[in-house]
Amino acid sequence: MLWPMLAIVLGFLGVAVLAVLAVRVFLEVRRLSAQVALASRRITQASGDLERAAADLARAGQGLRT
């Protein structure tokens, strides 16, 4: 009777450990996705800044051509 009860307890503890690890992974994925979203917004903003700077440079270069 001891061995079946021990197997049940160990099985339950194994499932509990897996549940805790799953929650930790879920929280880390949420944190990572927030960081990816922030990086995406920054890249989009930098791309827009680069396009504006390139347009300004092109206009300045057109004024130098004769």
C-alpha positions in Angstrom: 0.0 0.0 0.0 3.0 2.3 0.6 4.3 2.1 -2.9 1.1 3.0 -4.8 0.6 6.0 -2.4 4.2 7.1 -2.9 3.8 6.9 -6.7 0.6 9.0 -6.5 2.3 11.6 -4.4 5.4 11.8 -6.6 3.1 12.0 -9.7 1.2 14.9 -8.1 4.4 16.7 -7.1 5.7 16.2 -10.7 2.6 17.8 -12.1 2.8 20.6 -9.5 6.4 21.4 -10.5 5.5 21.4 -14.2 2.6 23.8 -13.5 4.9 26.2 -11.6 7.4 26.0 -14.5 4.6 26.6 -17.0 3.5 29.7 -15.1 7.1 31.0 -15.1 7.5 30.4 -18.8 4.1 32.2 -19.5 5.2 35.3 -17.5 8.6 35.4 -19.2 6.9 35.1 -22.6 4.6 38.1 -21.7 7.7 40.1 -20.6 9.5 39.2 -23.8 6.6 40.1 -26.0 6.3 43.5 -24.3 10.0 44.1 -25.0 9.6 43.0 -28.6 6.7 45.4 -29.1 8.7 48.3 -27.6 11.7 47.5 -29.9 9.3 47.4 -32.9 7.9 50.8 -32.0 11.5 52.2 -31.7 12.5 50.7 -35.0 9.5 52.1 -36.7 10.2 55.5 -35.2 13.9 55.3 -36.2 12.8 54.3 -39.7 10.6 57.4 -40.0 13.4 59.6 -38.7 15.8 58.1 -41.3 13.3 58.7 -44.1 12.8 62.3 -43.1 16.6 62.8 -42.9 17.1 61.2 -46.3 14.4 63.5 -47.8 16.0 66.5 -46.3 19.4 65.5 -47.6 18.0 64.8 -51.1 16.4 68.3 -51.1 19.7 69.8 -50.0 21.6 67.9 -52.7 19.1 69.1 -55.4 19.9 72.7 -54.4 23.6 72.1 -55.0 23.1 70.7 -58.5 23.3 73.2 -61.3 
